[in-house]
Amino acid sequence: MLISLLTDFGTRDEYVGVMKAVMADICPQARTVDITHGIDPQDIIHGAFILAAAYRYFPVGTVHVAVVDPGVGSARRILAVECGGYRFVAPDNGLLERVLAEQADAVAVTVENQRYFLKPVSHTFHGRDIFAAVGAHLAAGLPLSELGPALERHAMVSGVVPGCRFAAPDCLEGTVVAIDRFGNLMTSIDAAAVENLAGRTAGRQLVVELGGRPIGGIVSFYDSVDKDLPLAIIGSRGLLEISINCGNAGRTLKAGKKDGVRVYPA
């Protein structure tokens, strides 16, 4: 059995190691794989996009434990969800929003049964005392129904994670949602929306604009432009990204999260 971990905890402190120790104690036969612990602190949107990009590459049956939880200790709910052959444990704060948008068969419960928590439960480290413990119990075969009452999909927190939209029939709008370690700007505009726009505009070349500044057309690989020049590309996550060939787009373009992005025909 496999358990994945995605958090904003970083690796400097003991948090991740302790979570793995809790899981190993409860379900010693489970293996753990780190998706990342480098989600920007308290950034639910960043976490939601990375989790959605990663989860499907794991074997069916994997338990995904995702903790980006600025509401830790408050009355916010904790979810256990089964969909697409996977199980997820995450706060009900939008972190699962992009995963659930892809899955029509989701079954969810509110995690309330304290029998499966580590005792005592800290007010500030539910990652250790609830998320890790519950994820390990699920990996050991615990049914979702043992954790708490069923929760209808419409009752979950939604509308937190931005998408993209057609501002006009020939203009697609989105936003920068994350910046990776190379300085590439990941946007909320997905490949399917770009293909839709291309179909609407009869194959005319599309131009990408960042914060009102034209970047150029969408290219197939980084080396399509000269070194140190900007480009737009559909990245490996299936999202439009803005980059600098052999450079840092965030720094060079003085761009950041929430900056507006537009795609339209030249």
N, C-alpha and C positions, 0 to 999 in steps of 0.2 A: 504494500500500500504506500502511496505517495502523498505527502502534504507539501504544498507550496506556501511560501511566505512572501507577502508584499507589505512593507511598512514605510513609514517616514522616520524610523528610529535611528538611521545611520548605523555605523559599526564602531563608533568610539566608545560607547557605553556598554553596559552588560545586558541591555534589554533583549536583544535578539538571541544571545546565547542562553539566557534564562528561559525564554520561550521554548527553545529547542530542548532544553533539559526537561521542562514540564511535559512536553509531548513524548519524549523518549521514556519517561517514567510511566506514563499512562499507556502508551502503545509502542513498546520497544521494537516491534517488527516494522514500524513505519519508517520510511526514508523521508528526509526533508530536502527541498530544493528552494533556494532563494531566487525569487523573481527579481526583486531589488529591495534594498532598504534605503534607497536614495531618493524617494519621493520627497519633493520640497515640503518642509514642515507645515503641517495642517492644510496641505493643498489637496482637497478632495478631488478637484477636477483633474489635476495631474495624475493622481492615483487611479481614477476611473478610466482614463485613456490608456494607461500602461497596463492595467489589469485586463482590459478588453483586448489589448493587442497580444497578450501573452497566454491567456488561460487555455486556449484551444490547442496549443502545441503540446500539452501534457497528456499522458494516457487517460483514457476514459476511466472514471472512478477516482481521479485525484480529488483531494480535499484542498480547496484554496482558502487560506486564512489571510484576510486582508485587513490591515489596521492602519487607517488614517482617520484619527478619531478626536478631533478638537473638542467634542462634547463629552469626553470621558468623565464618568462619575455623575453625569446629569441624568435626566429622565429619558434621554434618547434611547431608542430601542436597539437591540442587537438582533440581527437576522441570521437564520440558517436557511439556505436556499438550495434546492436541487433543480438543475436544469441542464439540458444538453449532455447528460451523462456525468456531470460534475456536481460537487457540492461546495458551497461557499459559506464562510462565516465572516460577517462584516457588520459594521455599524449601519444603521438605517439613516444614512445621511447623504445618499446620492452616489456613494462609492461603487455600487453595483449597477448604476443606471445604464451604462453603455452595454454591459454584459446582458442585462435583462432586455434591452432593446433588440438584441439578436435572437432571443430565445422565447418561443411562444408557449413552452411547456413548463414554465417555472412553478414550483411548489415551494411555499415559504412558511416558516414558523417564526414566532418571536421567542428568542432564547430566554427562558424564565426559570427552568428547573435547576435550582441551585445544587442539587445532588451532583451535578457534573461540573461544578466550579471548584477551583482551588480555594482552600480556606486558610486564613481569612481573605476576603476580597478587598484589595486596596482601592482607594478612591481615585488613584491616578495611574494604575497599571493594569487595566482590564486586558491588555494584550497577553499578559502572563496568566492572570487569574481566571479569565473567562474565555477569551478567543483561543488561546493555545490549548487549554484544557478541553474545551468543547470540540475543537478540530481534531484532537487526538482521539477522543471518544468516538467521533464519527468515523475516523479511519479504522478504529477497532470494530466497527460494525453497528454502532448505535443508530437506530432509526431516527429520522428527523422528528417524528411525532412525539418522541420521548422528551424533547427539549422544551416544548411549550405549545401554545395554541396556534392554529393556522392563521395566516395573515393574507388577506386578499391583495392581489397585485396593486390595485388602485389605491390601497391604503399606505403603500410605501412612499417614502419621501422621493420626490421627483422634481424635475425642472431645475436642478442644480447645475447640471453639466451642459455647456453650450453645444449646439450643433451648427448647422449651416442652413441658409435659406436663400431662396430666389428673391432678391429685392426688386427685380424686374424680370421679365421672361428671358433676358439675355445677360443678367448680372447675378452672380453668386456671391454671397457674403458670409464670412465667418470671422474667426478670431484666433490669435495665437494662444495656445493653451499650455505650452511647455517649451523649455529650451534644453536640449540635451548637452552632454559634456563636450561635444564638438562645436556648440554654439548654433546648431541647426534649430530653426523655429518650427515647431510642430503646430499645425493648425487644426481647427475643427472641421475643415472641409475634406470630405472623403472622396475617394476615387470614383465611386458611383455617381456622386453629384457632378463631378467634373465631366464624366462621360455623358451624363444627361445634358449638361450645358453644351457640350460639343455637338450632340445630336440636334439640339435646338437651333444652333447657329450654323448649320450646314457645313461643318468642317472648317470654318474660318479659324485662323490661329487665335489662340486664347492668350490674353495678357494677364499677369498677376500683379496686383498692386498691394503694397504694404503701407498702411498709414498714409495713404494718398500718394505714395512714391511708386512709380512703375518699376517692377523688377525685371520684366521680360516675359518670354513665353515659357511654357512647361517643357522641360528637356527630359531625356531618358537616362542620363548619367551625369555625374558631377563634372567630368572632364569635357562636357559639351561646350563649356565656356572657358575662357582663359583663366589662369590662376588669379585669385583675389577678386574675381568678378562675381556678382550675385546671380542666383539662379533659383528657379522653382522646379520641384520634382515631386512625383508621387513616391513617398518613402516606403520602407518595408512594412510599415504598419497599415498601409492602405490609405494614408492621409497625405494631403498636400503639405509639403515642407518647403521652407525658404532657407537657402544655404549660401555660403560663400565657398567657391572652389578653393580648397586648401586653406580656408580661413574660418573665422568665427562670425556668423551672421548677426548674432545678438549684439556683439560688441561693435562690429563695423557699421551696422545699420542703426545702432542705438535703439534697438527694438526690444520689447518685452512682452510678457503675458498680458492679454486683453487688448493688444493692439489689433486694429481692424485689418481684415484682408478681403480683397475683392478679386473676382475673376470675371473677365468679360472679353468679347471678341475685339481684335485689333481693328 
